[in-house]
Amino acid sequence: MTKDDVRSASRALGLFTADKPSFSCLAVHVPAGERLTQKALDDAAARVGVADGRRPRPRAVLETDRLLLREMTQDDFPALCSMLQDPEVMYAYEGPFSDAEAQEWLDRQRARYRDDGIGLWAVALKETGEMVGQCGLTWQDCAGRRVLEVGYLFCRAFWHRGFATEAARACRDYAFRELGADEVFSIIRDTNAPSLRVAARNDMTYRLTFTKHYRGVAMPHLAHSITRCEWERLQGR
């Protein structure tokens, strides 16, 4: 399965919105020497939405017993920062992000929604709507091979409640059932024991170890995966 296959499947499910612009014309002022950012587009779109009552709403992607997975918007930036700027949450990334790094992270996910039809989605409690984490599907490099990965990151206040496993399983099943994936990975730093436990509960098997370099640090990573055949056996097929 290729990136184009996922894009086609996402479009068929109504998830790929690059060809469905919200506005026929949108003027954005970009100062000389600066680059156009997703935030600038959001601010301009919000001004139009507020003016005519069409404030964009986040699009839901998946639902579990307790959780709703939806696309992130600029409105999620404060909740996102509560995760990305928490040293304990971000220890696998060698420390918390700055505001600029958090904004780049959000822009990257929203570009993935547009270009791939997938990405890391906001995880919200169904009862309250509160954003408690992120979970989703992204394309990642695995020792030179491009693979589809289930990734997850949760606010520390919501650890140890089974939310990561619940969301990750929903994403795994979505990848096989809706996107036609042949194999789904989770690529985890070797010191990240909680995430490794989630991969095990997601019925993934260790495949290989390789090294990533991030912020000047060599980080061994363990690649776990589940194949379509293995997943189908779990479904009793």
C-alpha atoms as an extended CHARMM CRD file, in Angstrom:
* protein
*
       237  EXT
         1         1  MET       CA              0.0000000000        0.0000000000        0.0000000000  PROA      1               0.0000000000
         2         2  THR       CA              1.3430000000        3.4110000000       -0.9700000000  PROA      2               0.0000000000
         3         3  LYS       CA              0.7040000000        6.9680000000        0.1540000000  PROA      3               0.0000000000
         4         4  ASP       CA             -1.4640000000        7.4500000000       -2.9470000000  PROA      4               0.0000000000
         5         5  ASP       CA             -3.5320000000        4.3850000000       -1.9820000000  PROA      5               0.0000000000
         6         6  VAL       CA             -4.2950000000        5.9080000000        1.4210000000  PROA      6               0.0000000000
         7         7  ARG       CA             -5.1140000000        9.2520000000       -0.1730000000  PROA      7               0.0000000000
         8         8  SER       CA             -7.5320000000        7.5560000000       -2.5880000000  PROA      8               0.0000000000
         9         9  ALA       CA             -9.1920000000        5.5790000000        0.1920000000  PROA      9               0.0000000000
        10        10  SER       CA             -9.5050000000        8.6880000000        2.3130000000  PROA      10              0.0000000000
        11        11  ARG       CA            -11.0780000000       10.6010000000       -0.5510000000  PROA      11              0.0000000000
        12        12  ALA       CA            -13.5860000000        7.7940000000       -1.0870000000  PROA      12              0.0000000000
        13        13  LEU       CA            -14.5300000000        8.0360000000        2.5900000000  PROA      13              0.0000000000
        14        14  GLY       CA            -14.9710000000       11.7840000000        2.3280000000  PROA      14              0.0000000000
        15        15  LEU       CA            -11.8750000000       12.4350000000        4.4420000000  PROA      15              0.0000000000
        16        16  PHE       CA             -9.6210000000       14.0190000000        1.8460000000  PROA      16              0.0000000000
        17        17  THR       CA            -10.5760000000       17.6530000000        1.5640000000  PROA      17              0.0000000000
        18        18  ALA       CA             -7.8610000000       19.2260000000       -0.5720000000  PROA      18              0.0000000000
        19        19  ASP       CA            -10.3240000000       19.5220000000       -3.4520000000  PROA      19              0.0000000000
        20        20  LYS       CA            -13.0870000000       20.9170000000       -1.2190000000  PROA      20              0.0000000000
        21        21  PRO       CA            -12.0320000000       24.4770000000       -0.3520000000  PROA      21              0.0000000000
        22        22  SER       CA            -14.0850000000       26.2000000000        2.3220000000  PROA      22              0.0000000000
        23        23  PHE       CA            -13.8540000000       29.5780000000        0.6160000000  PROA      23              0.0000000000
        24        24  SER       CA            -13.8520000000       30.5590000000       -3.0340000000  PROA      24              0.0000000000
        25        25  CYS       CA            -11.5440000000       33.4950000000       -2.3310000000  PROA      25              0.0000000000
        26        26  LEU       CA             -9.4210000000       34.2440000000        0.7360000000  PROA      26              0.0000000000
        27        27  ALA       CA             -6.9740000000       37.1390000000        1.0100000000  PROA      27              0.0000000000
        28        28  VAL       CA             -4.0770000000       36.6950000000        3.4340000000  PROA      28              0.0000000000
        29        29  HSD       CA             -1.5190000000       39.4090000000        4.1690000000  PROA      29              0.0000000000
        30        30  VAL       CA              2.0260000000       38.0440000000        4.5100000000  PROA      30              0.0000000000
        31        31  PRO       CA              4.6940000000       40.6070000000        5.4930000000  PROA      31              0.0000000000
        32        32  ALA       CA              7.7460000000       40.8180000000        3.2280000000  PROA      32              0.0000000000
        33        33  GLY       CA             10.3700000000       38.2470000000        4.1220000000  PROA      33              0.0000000000
        34        34  GLU       CA              7.9800000000       36.0310000000        6.0870000000  PROA      34              0.0000000000
        35        35  ARG       CA              6.4620000000       32.7100000000        5.0740000000  PROA      35              0.0000000000
        36        36  LEU       CA              2.7960000000       31.8490000000        4.8330000000  PROA      36              0.0000000000
        37        37  THR       CA              1.7880000000       29.7690000000        7.8490000000  PROA      37              0.0000000000
        38        38  GLN       CA             -1.2330000000       27.6570000000        8.6370000000  PROA      38              0.0000000000
        39        39  LYS       CA             -2.0120000000       30.0470000000       11.5010000000  PROA      39              0.0000000000
        40        40  ALA       CA             -2.2060000000       32.9960000000        9.0900000000  PROA      40              0.0000000000
        41        41  LEU       CA             -4.6320000000       31.0420000000        6.9260000000  PROA      41              0.0000000000
        42        42  ASP       CA             -6.6780000000       30.0630000000        9.9750000000  PROA      42              0.0000000000
        43        43  ASP       CA             -6.8570000000       33.6380000000       11.2070000000  PROA      43              0.0000000000
        44        44  ALA       CA             -8.0520000000       34.8390000000        7.8080000000  PROA      44              0.0000000000
        45        45  ALA       CA            -10.5630000000       32.0020000000        7.5140000000  PROA      45              0.0000000000
        46        46  ALA       CA            -11.8460000000       32.7050000000       11.0150000000  PROA      46              0.0000000000
        47        47  ARG       CA            -12.4300000000       36.3390000000       10.1280000000  PROA      47              0.0000000000
        48        48  VAL       CA            -14.5180000000       35.2500000000        7.1480000000  PROA      48              0.0000000000
        49        49  GLY       CA            -16.3310000000       32.6180000000        9.2160000000  PROA      49              0.0000000000
        50        50  VAL       CA            -17.1720000000       35.0360000000       12.0070000000  PROA      50              0.0000000000
        51        51  ALA       CA            -18.3790000000       37.5950000000        9.4770000000  PROA      51              0.0000000000
        52        52  ASP       CA            -20.9030000000       35.2730000000        7.8430000000  PROA      52              0.0000000000
        53        53  GLY       CA            -21.6140000000       32.7960000000       10.6480000000  PROA      53              0.0000000000
        54        54  ARG       CA            -19.6340000000       29.9370000000        9.0850000000  PROA      54              0.0000000000
        55        55  ARG       CA            -16.9670000000       29.3460000000       11.7240000000  PROA      55              0.0000000000
        56        56  PRO       CA            -15.3010000000       26.0690000000       10.6240000000  PROA      56              0.0000000000
        57        57  ARG       CA            -15.9510000000       23.0790000000       12.8840000000  PROA      57              0.0000000000
        58        58  PRO       CA            -13.4510000000       20.2640000000       13.5130000000  PROA      58              0.0000000000
        59        59  ARG       CA            -14.1610000000       17.1510000000       11.4590000000  PROA      59              0.0000000000
        60        60  ALA       CA            -14.6820000000       13.9100000000       13.3800000000  PROA      60              0.0000000000
        61        61  VAL       CA            -12.7990000000       10.8590000000       12.1040000000  PROA      61              0.0000000000
        62        62  LEU       CA            -13.2430000000        8.0030000000       14.6030000000  PROA      62              0.0000000000
        63        63  GLU       CA            -15.3160000000        7.1900000000       17.6570000000  PROA      63              0.0000000000
        64        64  THR       CA            -14.7340000000        4.6620000000       20.4530000000  PROA      64              0.0000000000
        65        65  ASP       CA            -16.6670000000        3.8900000000       23.6210000000  PROA      65              0.0000000000
        66        66  ARG       CA            -15.1750000000        6.8600000000       25.4560000000  PROA      66              0.0000000000
        67        67  LEU       CA            -13.3270000000        8.9060000000       22.8650000000  PROA      67              0.0000000000
        68        68  LEU       CA            -13.7860000000       10.9930000000       19.7540000000  PROA      68              0.0000000000
        69        69  LEU       CA            -10.8840000000       11.3920000000       17.3320000000  PROA      69              0.0000000000
        70        70  ARG       CA            -11.1120000000       14.5060000000       15.1840000000  PROA      70              0.0000000000
        71        71  GLU       CA             -8.9280000000       16.7920000000       13.1350000000  PROA      71              0.0000000000
        72        72  MET       CA             -7.1110000000       19.4780000000       15.0850000000  PROA      72              0.0000000000
        73        73  THR       CA             -7.7000000000       23.1770000000       14.4300000000  PROA      73              0.0000000000
        74        74  GLN       CA             -5.8830000000       26.3010000000       15.5460000000  PROA      74              0.0000000000
        75        75  ASP       CA             -8.3340000000       26.4660000000       18.4510000000  PROA      75              0.0000000000
        76        76  ASP       CA             -6.5980000000       23.3640000000       19.8650000000  PROA      76              0.0000000000
        77        77  PHE       CA             -3.2600000000       25.1510000000       20.2190000000  PROA      77              0.0000000000
        78        78  PRO       CA             -3.5260000000       25.7610000000       24.0110000000  PROA      78              0.0000000000
        79        79  ALA       CA             -4.4410000000       22.1190000000       24.7020000000  PROA      79              0.0000000000
        80        80  LEU       CA             -1.7010000000       20.9770000000       22.3430000000  PROA      80              0.0000000000
        81        81  CYS       CA              0.8450000000       23.0890000000       24.2070000000  PROA      81              0.0000000000
        82        82  SER       CA             -0.2060000000       21.4740000000       27.4870000000  PROA      82              0.0000000000
        83        83  MET       CA              1.1330000000       18.2270000000       26.0290000000  PROA      83              0.0000000000
        84        84  LEU       CA              4.0680000000       19.3780000000       23.9270000000  PROA      84              0.0000000000
        85        85  GLN       CA              5.4250000000       21.6820000000       26.6440000000  PROA      85              0.0000000000
        86        86  ASP       CA              5.2200000000       19.1560000000       29.4850000000  PROA      86              0.0000000000
        87        87  PRO       CA              8.7390000000       17.7690000000       30.1580000000  PROA      87              0.0000000000
        88        88  GLU       CA              7.3750000000       14.4250000000       31.3720000000  PROA      88              0.0000000000
        89        89  VAL       CA              5.1840000000       13.9510000000       28.3030000000  PROA      89              0.0000000000
        90        90  MET       CA              8.0240000000       14.9700000000       25.9760000000  PROA      90              0.0000000000
        91        91  TYR       CA             10.9550000000       13.1460000000       27.5310000000  PROA      91              0.0000000000
        92        92  ALA       CA             11.2090000000       10.8600000000       24.4930000000  PROA      92              0.0000000000
        93        93  TYR       CA             11.6960000000       14.0090000000       22.3750000000  PROA      93              0.0000000000
        94        94  GLU       CA             14.5500000000       15.3020000000       24.5490000000  PROA      94              0.0000000000
        95        95  GLY       CA             12.4620000000       17.9700000000       26.2240000000  PROA      95              0.0000000000
        96        96  PRO       CA              9.4580000000       20.2370000000       25.7750000000  PROA      96              0.0000000000
        97        97  PHE       CA              8.6890000000       22.2690000000       22.6600000000  PROA      97              0.0000000000
        98        98  SER       CA              8.7090000000       26.0260000000       22.3250000000  PROA      98              0.0000000000
        99        99  ASP       CA              5.5750000000       27.8340000000       21.1560000000  PROA      99              0.0000000000
       100       100  ALA       CA              7.0520000000       27.9770000000       17.6520000000  PROA      100             0.0000000000
       101       101  GLU       CA              7.8050000000       24.2430000000       17.6390000000  PROA      101             0.0000000000
       102       102  ALA       CA              4.2980000000       23.4670000000       18.8740000000  PROA      102             0.0000000000
       103       103  GLN       CA              2.8360000000       25.5980000000       16.0860000000  PROA      103             0.0000000000
       104       104  GLU       CA              4.9920000000       23.7880000000       13.5210000000  PROA      104             0.0000000000
       105       105  TRP       CA              3.7120000000       20.4790000000       14.9090000000  PROA      105             0.0000000000
       106       106  LEU       CA              0.1040000000       21.6050000000       14.5130000000  PROA      106             0.0000000000
       107       107  ASP       CA              0.7550000000       22.9430000000       11.0080000000  PROA      107             0.0000000000
       108       108  ARG       CA              2.3550000000       19.6240000000       10.0370000000  PROA      108             0.0000000000
       109       109  GLN       CA             -0.6700000000       17.6090000000       11.1640000000  PROA      109             0.0000000000
       110       110  ARG       CA             -3.0600000000       19.8710000000        9.2960000000  PROA      110             0.0000000000
       111       111  ALA       CA             -0.9120000000       19.6030000000        6.1690000000  PROA      111             0.0000000000
       112       112  ARG       CA             -1.1310000000       15.8190000000        6.5210000000  PROA      112             0.0000000000
       113       113  TYR       CA             -4.9270000000       15.9860000000        6.6840000000  PROA      113             0.0000000000
       114       114  ARG       CA             -4.8820000000       17.9940000000        3.4780000000  PROA      114             0.0000000000
       115       115  ASP       CA             -2.2290000000       16.0110000000        1.5900000000  PROA      115             0.0000000000
       116       116  ASP       CA             -2.6380000000       12.4440000000        2.9110000000  PROA      116             0.0000000000
       117       117  GLY       CA             -6.1400000000       12.3140000000        4.3680000000  PROA      117             0.0000000000
       118       118  ILE       CA             -4.6160000000       11.1270000000        7.6660000000  PROA      118             0.0000000000
       119       119  GLY       CA             -2.4510000000       12.5220000000       10.4660000000  PROA      119             0.0000000000
       120       120  LEU       CA             -2.3300000000       12.7590000000       14.2340000000  PROA      120             0.0000000000
       121       121  TRP       CA             -5.8440000000       13.6030000000       15.3670000000  PROA      121             0.0000000000
       122       122  ALA       CA             -7.0830000000       15.2530000000       18.5400000000  PROA      122             0.0000000000
       123       123  VAL       CA             -8.4300000000       12.7460000000       21.0730000000  PROA      123             0.0000000000
       124       124  ALA       CA            -11.3560000000       14.2070000000       23.0140000000  PROA      124             0.0000000000
       125       125  LEU       CA            -13.5450000000       12.7920000000       25.7600000000  PROA      125             0.0000000000
       126       126  LYS       CA            -17.0120000000       12.1070000000       24.3830000000  PROA      126             0.0000000000
       127       127  GLU       CA            -18.6610000000       13.1930000000       27.6310000000  PROA      127             0.0000000000
       128       128  THR       CA            -17.0380000000       16.6240000000       27.8750000000  PROA      128             0.0000000000
       129       129  GLY       CA            -15.2910000000       17.3420000000       24.5720000000  PROA      129             0.0000000000
       130       130  GLU       CA            -12.0210000000       17.9790000000       26.4160000000  PROA      130             0.0000000000
       131       131  MET       CA             -8.9000000000       17.2540000000       24.3500000000  PROA      131             0.0000000000
       132       132  VAL       CA             -6.8130000000       14.7380000000       26.2990000000  PROA      132             0.0000000000
       133       133  GLY       CA             -4.2870000000       13.5940000000       23.7200000000  PROA      133             0.0000000000
       134       134  GLN       CA             -3.3570000000       12.8870000000       20.1340000000  PROA      134             0.0000000000
       135       135  CYS       CA             -3.5210000000        9.6510000000       18.1930000000  PROA      135             0.0000000000
       136       136  GLY       CA             -3.5550000000        8.8580000000       14.5080000000  PROA      136             0.0000000000
       137       137  LEU       CA             -1.8900000000        7.4970000000       11.4040000000  PROA      137             0.0000000000
       138       138  THR       CA              1.1400000000        9.0160000000        9.6840000000  PROA      138             0.0000000000
       139       139  TRP       CA              3.7350000000        7.9930000000        7.1330000000  PROA      139             0.0000000000
       140       140  GLN       CA              7.1440000000        7.4510000000        8.7510000000  PROA      140             0.0000000000
       141       141  ASP       CA             10.5970000000        6.2630000000        7.7720000000  PROA      141             0.0000000000
       142       142  CYS       CA             11.5440000000        2.9010000000        9.2690000000  PROA      142             0.0000000000
       143       143  ALA       CA             15.1650000000        2.0660000000        8.4750000000  PROA      143             0.0000000000
       144       144  GLY       CA             14.7510000000        3.3500000000        4.9290000000  PROA      144             0.0000000000
       145       145  ARG       CA             11.2800000000        1.9110000000        4.4060000000  PROA      145             0.0000000000
       146       146  ARG       CA              8.1810000000        4.1240000000        4.3030000000  PROA      146             0.0000000000
       147       147  VAL       CA              5.5440000000        2.6760000000        6.6220000000  PROA      147             0.0000000000
       148       148  LEU       CA              2.1360000000        3.5680000000        8.0420000000  PROA      148             0.0000000000
       149       149  GLU       CA              2.4130000000        4.2130000000       11.7760000000  PROA      149             0.0000000000
       150       150  VAL       CA             -0.0280000000        4.4810000000       14.6550000000  PROA      150             0.0000000000
       151       151  GLY       CA              1.2750000000        7.2420000000       16.9140000000  PROA      151             0.0000000000
       152       152  TYR       CA             -0.0700000000        8.4970000000       20.2500000000  PROA      152             0.0000000000
       153       153  LEU       CA              0.6900000000       11.1520000000       22.8520000000  PROA      153             0.0000000000
       154       154  PHE       CA             -1.4950000000       12.0090000000       25.8600000000  PROA      154             0.0000000000
       155       155  CYS       CA             -1.7340000000       14.6830000000       28.5360000000  PROA      155             0.0000000000
       156       156  ARG       CA             -0.1160000000       13.4880000000       31.7530000000  PROA      156             0.0000000000
       157       157  ALA       CA             -3.3430000000       14.0380000000       33.7170000000  PROA      157             0.0000000000
       158       158  PHE       CA             -4.9830000000       11.3430000000       31.5950000000  PROA      158             0.0000000000
       159       159  TRP       CA             -2.3140000000        8.6430000000       31.7570000000  PROA      159             0.0000000000
       160       160  HSD       CA             -3.1010000000        5.1640000000       33.1460000000  PROA      160             0.0000000000
       161       161  ARG       CA             -6.7500000000        5.1680000000       32.0960000000  PROA      161             0.0000000000
       162       162  GLY       CA             -6.4610000000        3.0250000000       28.9710000000  PROA      162             0.0000000000
       163       163  PHE       CA             -7.1060000000        5.9280000000       26.6120000000  PROA      163             0.0000000000
       164       164  ALA       CA             -3.9350000000        5.3960000000       24.5420000000  PROA      164             0.0000000000
       165       165  THR       CA             -4.7240000000        1.7180000000       23.9640000000  PROA      165             0.0000000000
       166       166  GLU       CA             -8.3600000000        2.4730000000       23.1330000000  PROA      166             0.0000000000
       167       167  ALA       CA             -7.4350000000        5.1490000000       20.6000000000  PROA      167             0.0000000000
       168       168  ALA       CA             -4.5110000000        3.2100000000       19.1080000000  PROA      168             0.0000000000
       169       169  ARG       CA             -6.6390000000        0.1160000000       18.5240000000  PROA      169             0.0000000000
       170       170  ALA       CA             -9.2730000000        2.2220000000       16.7780000000  PROA      170             0.0000000000
       171       171  CYS       CA             -6.6040000000        3.6810000000       14.4870000000  PROA      171             0.0000000000
       172       172  ARG       CA             -5.1240000000        0.2500000000       13.7960000000  PROA      172             0.0000000000
       173       173  ASP       CA             -8.5330000000       -1.1580000000       12.8570000000  PROA      173             0.0000000000
       174       174  TYR       CA             -9.2950000000        1.8970000000       10.7310000000  PROA      174             0.0000000000
       175       175  ALA       CA             -6.0330000000        1.4310000000        8.8090000000  PROA      175             0.0000000000
       176       176  PHE       CA             -6.8680000000       -2.1650000000        7.9330000000  PROA      176             0.0000000000
       177       177  ARG       CA            -10.6350000000       -1.9370000000        7.5590000000  PROA      177             0.0000000000
       178       178  GLU       CA            -11.0290000000        1.3990000000        5.7940000000  PROA      178             0.0000000000
       179       179  LEU       CA             -7.6570000000        2.1960000000        4.2260000000  PROA      179             0.0000000000
       180       180  GLY       CA             -6.7070000000       -1.3150000000        3.1110000000  PROA      180             0.0000000000
       181       181  ALA       CA             -3.3170000000       -1.3070000000        4.8560000000  PROA      181             0.0000000000
       182       182  ASP       CA             -1.0790000000       -4.3640000000        4.5390000000  PROA      182             0.0000000000
       183       183  GLU       CA              0.8570000000       -3.6510000000        7.7480000000  PROA      183             0.0000000000
       184       184  VAL       CA              0.6880000000       -1.0620000000       10.5260000000  PROA      184             0.0000000000
       185       185  PHE       CA              3.6490000000       -0.0240000000       12.6820000000  PROA      185             0.0000000000
       186       186  SER       CA              4.4290000000        1.7670000000       15.9110000000  PROA      186             0.0000000000
       187       187  ILE       CA              7.9990000000        3.0960000000       16.0810000000  PROA      187             0.0000000000
       188       188  ILE       CA              9.0030000000        3.8300000000       19.6700000000  PROA      188             0.0000000000
       189       189  ARG       CA             12.1280000000        5.0500000000       21.4380000000  PROA      189             0.0000000000
       190       190  ASP       CA             13.6840000000        2.1560000000       23.3280000000  PROA      190             0.0000000000
       191       191  THR       CA             13.3880000000        3.9430000000       26.6890000000  PROA      191             0.0000000000
       192       192  ASN       CA              9.6650000000        4.7030000000       26.2930000000  PROA      192             0.0000000000
       193       193  ALA       CA              8.2690000000        1.7860000000       28.2840000000  PROA      193             0.0000000000
       194       194  PRO       CA              4.6430000000        3.0360000000       28.4810000000  PROA      194             0.0000000000
       195       195  SER       CA              4.3820000000        3.3840000000       24.6860000000  PROA      195             0.0000000000
       196       196  LEU       CA              5.9520000000       -0.0430000000       24.2330000000  PROA      196             0.0000000000
       197       197  ARG       CA              3.2450000000       -1.5020000000       26.4640000000  PROA      197             0.0000000000
       198       198  VAL       CA              0.5630000000        0.1530000000       24.3260000000  PROA      198             0.0000000000
       199       199  ALA       CA              2.0990000000       -1.4170000000       21.2030000000  PROA      199             0.0000000000
       200       200  ALA       CA              1.9590000000       -4.8280000000       22.8880000000  PROA      200             0.0000000000
       201       201  ARG       CA             -1.6890000000       -4.3100000000       23.8330000000  PROA      201             0.0000000000
       202       202  ASN       CA             -2.2670000000       -3.3160000000       20.2120000000  PROA      202             0.0000000000
       203       203  ASP       CA             -1.1540000000       -6.8660000000       19.2820000000  PROA      203             0.0000000000
       204       204  MET       CA              2.0480000000       -5.6770000000       17.6180000000  PROA      204             0.0000000000
       205       205  THR       CA              5.2320000000       -7.7250000000       17.3940000000  PROA      205             0.0000000000
       206       206  TYR       CA              8.8130000000       -6.4430000000       17.6160000000  PROA      206             0.0000000000
       207       207  ARG       CA             10.4520000000       -6.3630000000       14.1710000000  PROA      207             0.0000000000
       208       208  LEU       CA             13.7260000000       -4.4170000000       14.3010000000  PROA      208             0.0000000000
       209       209  THR       CA             15.8350000000       -1.7460000000       15.9990000000  PROA      209             0.0000000000
       210       210  PHE       CA             17.2490000000        1.2960000000       14.2400000000  PROA      210             0.0000000000
       211       211  THR       CA             18.5690000000        4.7130000000       15.2350000000  PROA      211             0.0000000000
       212       212  LYS       CA             16.9440000000        8.0990000000       14.7350000000  PROA      212             0.0000000000
       213       213  HSD       CA             18.7720000000       11.3850000000       15.2410000000  PROA      213             0.0000000000
       214       214  TYR       CA             16.7670000000       14.1850000000       16.8340000000  PROA      214             0.0000000000
       215       215  ARG       CA             17.9700000000       17.3980000000       18.4590000000  PROA      215             0.0000000000
       216       216  GLY       CA             21.5210000000       16.1590000000       18.0750000000  PROA      216             0.0000000000
       217       217  VAL       CA             20.8720000000       12.9380000000       19.9970000000  PROA      217             0.0000000000
       218       218  ALA       CA             21.1600000000        9.3930000000       18.6350000000  PROA      218             0.0000000000
       219       219  MET       CA             17.9910000000        7.5880000000       19.7210000000  PROA      219             0.0000000000
       220       220  PRO       CA             17.5470000000        3.8180000000       19.2870000000  PROA      220             0.0000000000
       221       221  HSD       CA             13.9760000000        3.0430000000       18.2280000000  PROA      221             0.0000000000
       222       222  LEU       CA             12.0930000000       -0.2570000000       18.2690000000  PROA      222             0.0000000000
       223       223  ALA       CA              9.7760000000       -0.9570000000       15.3580000000  PROA      223             0.0000000000
       224       224  HSD       CA              6.7020000000       -3.0340000000       16.1850000000  PROA      224             0.0000000000
       225       225  SER       CA              4.0210000000       -3.9750000000       13.6890000000  PROA      225             0.0000000000
       226       226  ILE       CA              0.9740000000       -6.0710000000       12.9410000000  PROA      226             0.0000000000
       227       227  THR       CA              0.2730000000       -7.4310000000        9.4640000000  PROA      227             0.0000000000
       228       228  ARG       CA             -3.1010000000       -7.7260000000        7.8010000000  PROA      228             0.0000000000
       229       229  CYS       CA             -3.0080000000      -11.5330000000        8.1480000000  PROA      229             0.0000000000
       230       230  GLU       CA             -2.2960000000      -11.2350000000       11.8730000000  PROA      230             0.0000000000
       231       231  TRP       CA             -5.0570000000       -8.6720000000       12.3050000000  PROA      231             0.0000000000
       232       232  GLU       CA             -7.5730000000      -10.8000000000       10.3940000000  PROA      232             0.0000000000
       233       233  ARG       CA             -6.8050000000      -13.7690000000       12.6550000000  PROA      233             0.0000000000
       234       234  LEU       CA             -7.6060000000      -11.5590000000       15.6390000000  PROA      234             0.0000000000
       235       235  GLN       CA            -10.9490000000      -10.7150000000       14.0420000000  PROA      235             0.0000000000
       236       236  GLY       CA            -11.7200000000      -14.4310000000       13.7350000000  PROA      236             0.0000000000
       237       237  ARG       CA            -11.5370000000      -14.4380000000        9.9580000000  PROA      237             0.0000000000
